[in-house]
């Protein structure tokens, strides 16, 4: 597959370079904020898993089903990845 070779002026190339730098800064800021939420997120997940084992989840209308401990997924060894 061939790509169309677009010609860019120096001004456009400089603008693109500046935009890329700014986007990387914004991305790193967002990643830092998400990393700071890791302890809270781990607590939220633990609370949710506890709640579905004790109270249960709605399966239909007002029918609830408790989730057995063996049905709970094992926490992976990798870092939690937030997609944004």
C-alpha positions in Angstrom: 0.0 0.0 0.0 1.4 3.4 -1.0 0.8 6.5 1.0 0.3 9.9 -0.6 3.4 12.0 -0.1 2.0 15.3 1.2 4.2 18.3 1.0 4.3 20.4 4.1 5.6 23.9 4.5 8.1 24.6 7.2 5.5 26.5 9.1 3.1 23.5 9.1 5.9 21.2 10.2 6.8 23.5 13.0 3.1 23.7 14.0 2.8 19.9 13.9 5.9 19.5 16.1 4.5 22.0 18.6 1.1 20.2 18.7 2.8 16.9 19.3 4.7 18.3 22.2 1.6 19.8 23.7 -0.4 16.6 23.3 2.3 14.5 24.9 2.2 17.0 27.9 -1.5 16.6 28.2 -1.3 12.9 27.9 1.3 12.7 30.6 -0.8 14.9 32.9 -3.8 12.6 32.4 -1.7 9.5 33.0 -0.3 11.0 36.2 -3.8 11.8 37.5 -4.9 8.3 36.7 -1.9 6.8 38.5 -2.7 9.0 41.6 -6.1 7.4 41.7 -4.7 3.8 41.9 -5.2 3.3 45.7 -8.8 4.7 45.5 -9.5 2.6 42.4 -8.2 -0.6 44.1 -10.5 0.1 47.0 -13.5 0.7 44.7 -12.8 -2.6 43.0 -12.5 -4.5 46.3 -15.7 -2.9 47.6 -17.5 -3.8 44.4 -16.3 -7.4 44.5 -17.3 -7.7 48.2 -20.7 -6.2 47.4 -21.6 -8.6 44.6 -20.6 -11.5 46.9 -22.7 -10.4 49.8 -25.7 -8.5 48.3 -25.6 -10.0 44.8 -26.3 -8.6 41.3 -29.6 -8.2 39.6 -30.3 -10.9 37.0 -33.9 -10.0 36.1 -36.2 -7.3 37.4 -36.0 -7.7 41.2 -34.2 -11.1 41.3 -30.8 -11.0 42.7 -28.0 -13.6 42.6 -24.9 -13.7 44.8 -21.6 -14.3 43.1 -19.6 -17.2 44.5 -16.0 -16.5 45.5 -14.7 -19.0 42.9 -16.4 -16.9 40.2 -14.5 -13.7 41.1 -11.6 -13.1 38.7 -8.0 -13.2 40.0 -6.3 -9.8 40.0 -3.7 -9.7 37.2 -0.1 -9.0 37.9 0.1 -6.2 35.4 -0.7 -2.6 36.2 -4.3 -1.5 35.9 -4.7 0.2 32.5 -7.2 3.1 32.2 -8.2 3.7 28.6 -9.2 7.3 27.8 
